[in-house]
């Protein structure tokens, strides 16, 4: 039986560490921002924490470890409580998760560049190799989470961000698609690539390569 598609032990360890950091910080950012805007729903549901147990989804976690693509449990928010506080509150709550992923990618990219510049002679080769792999994967996963979540499809964050800036008539049209958003997203991810239409790859890949190159200094494109 060919098991080459399975990740190696070091790859599993790297993905587990990323899983315990990138995903909880993303969801905590949503919860913290909602709380700051006066919505105590995330706090009442125990989501105002960096504890990974509160945020991780079992199947999403396994998918990340085995396939490099996963998800966490969405943070519940009360849109009416947010809108009473500010008309832009929901947009900022939605944007907070992707922005925190960008911040983490920038920090990891800076650390990778710093190690490459000043620590090559002080860190053993094997450790250095896995450290580089971890930091690069950390940058890569955080950038992918940011870009993927900014796609304007419900239930992703980008749909609410886009909705904030649309005029009323287009906002209503976008809202009418919301009940079908999950089905559309599943079709985009799983069905369309089978017939040669890779929407996510076409939209995300150029920005992902550009940002990863910019932050790490290592060509990926």
N, C-alpha and C positions, 0 to 999 in steps of 0.2 A: 504494500500500500504506500503510495506517495504522499508524504506529509510535509512536503516542501512549503506548502502555503501557510503552515502554522508558524507563528513568531517564535524566535529563539528565546531562551531564558533571559538574557540581557535585555532584549526588546520588550519582553513582558514586564520586567522590573521598571524600565523606562516609562512604559505606558501607565503602569500603576502609579508611579510618582506623579506623572502629569495628571492622571485622573484625580488624585487626591489634592491637587492644587488648582489647576486651571478651571475645572468645572465648579468646585465650590466657590471660588472667588467670583466667577461669572454670576452665579445665582445670588451670592451674598450681596453683590453690587446692586442687583435689582431690589433685593429686600431692604438694604440700607437706604437707598434713594427713595423708595416708597415710604419708608418710615420717616424720613426727613420731610417729606411732603405731607405728612399727617395721616397716612394710612397705616393703621396698626395691624392689618391683616397678616403680613409676613411674620410679625412678632408673635401674634397669637398662634400661628401655625408652626412656631419653632424654627423659622427660616432665617432669623436675624442672627446668624452664627456662621463661623467658618468651619464648623465641624462637618467633615465630608458625609457622615452618616445621614445628616439632615437633608442633603441635597442629591445624593447619588441615586440613580435608577439602576436596578439590577441588570436589566437587559441592555440598557445603554452602556453600562460599565463593561460588560462582557463584550459588547460589540467593539468598543474602543480597543480593548486588549487584544482581541482576536483579529479584528479587521482594520483597526486604525481609524474608525469612525464611530462616534458614540454620542450620547446625550445624557442630560441630567433631568431631574424633576423640575418642571417650571414652578416659579414662585407665584403663589396666589396673591392677587392684588384686587382692591376695590376701586374700579375706575371712577365711580361716582365720588368717593372720598377724595381721590386725587384731583378730579376736575373742580371740586368745590374749593380746593386750595389754589389751583393754578390751571389755566387752560393748556399749558405746555407740560404739566407734571407727568402725564402718561408718556409723553415723548421722551422725557429725560429718564424716567424709570426704565423704559425700553432700551434706550441708548447706553445706559450705564454698564450693562453686562459686556457688550462688545468693546466699549472704551477701556474697561479694566483688562480685557484680554489683550488689547493693543499695548497698554502700559506694561503688562507682564512680558510680552514679546520684546518690547524695547529694552527692558531691564536684562532679560536673558541674552539678547543680542549684544548689549554693552559688555556683559560679563564674559561672553564668548570672545569678543574682540580683545578684552583686557587680558584674559588668560593667554590668548594667542600672541599678544605683544610682549608680555613680561614674564610669563610663567612656564614657557616651554622647557627651560633648562632645569626647572625645579620639580616638575611633576613626572613620575614614571610614565613611560610610553603607553602601557596598557590602560592605566587609569586615565591618562590624557585622552586616549581614543574614545573611551566610553563617556567621558565628561563632555567631549565635543559632540558626540552623538546625542547625548541627553539634551544639552543646551540647544542644539539645532532642532531636534524634534520638539522641544518645548516651544521654541519660537514658531515652528511650523504649525503645530496644533493650535496654539493661541491665535495665530493669524487666520487659520482656517475657521476657527470658531467665530471670530469677529466677522469675517467676510460672509460666511454662511448665514449667520444670524441676522445680517443686514439685508438679506434678500427680502424683497417686498411681498412675501407670501405668508399668510396666516398659517400657523401660529408663531412665526418667527418675529423677532424684534423689529426687523426692518419694515414690516407691514404697518405697525403703529407709528413708527417714525415718519414714513411716507404719508400716512393718513393725516398727520398734524399739518403738513404743508400743502395738502391738496385743497382746492376750492370745494365748496359744499357739494356741488353736483358730482364731481369726481370722487369725493369722499363717500358719498352714498353708493356710488357704483362699486367702489372697493369693498364697502361693507356688505353689499349683496353677495360678494364672492366668499365672504368669511365662512359660511357654513360648509363650503366645499374646499376650504383651504388645505386641510390635511390630506384630502384625496388628491388634490392638484400637486401638493408637495411630494407625495409618494409616487405619483406618476412621473414627476420630473426626476426624482432620484433613481427609481428602479425600472420604470417601463420605457421611457423615452430613450435611454442609452442603448436598450436592446434593439432599437430600430435605427441606431446611428445618430440620435439627436442628444448630444451631451450638453444640456443647457448649463448645468452647474460648472462643468469643466470649462466651457466657453466663457462664462461670466467671471468665475472665481480664479481660474488658473493664472491668467496674465497678472492680475493684481497680487496674487499669492507669491508668484515667483519674483515679481518686482520688489515687494516689501521684504521678503526673506533675503534677497540679495542685498538690499539696502541696509538691513539691520545686522546681518552677519558678515557681510563682505565676501561670502563664498558664492560663486555662481551656481545657480540651480536651473536656469532656463536652458 
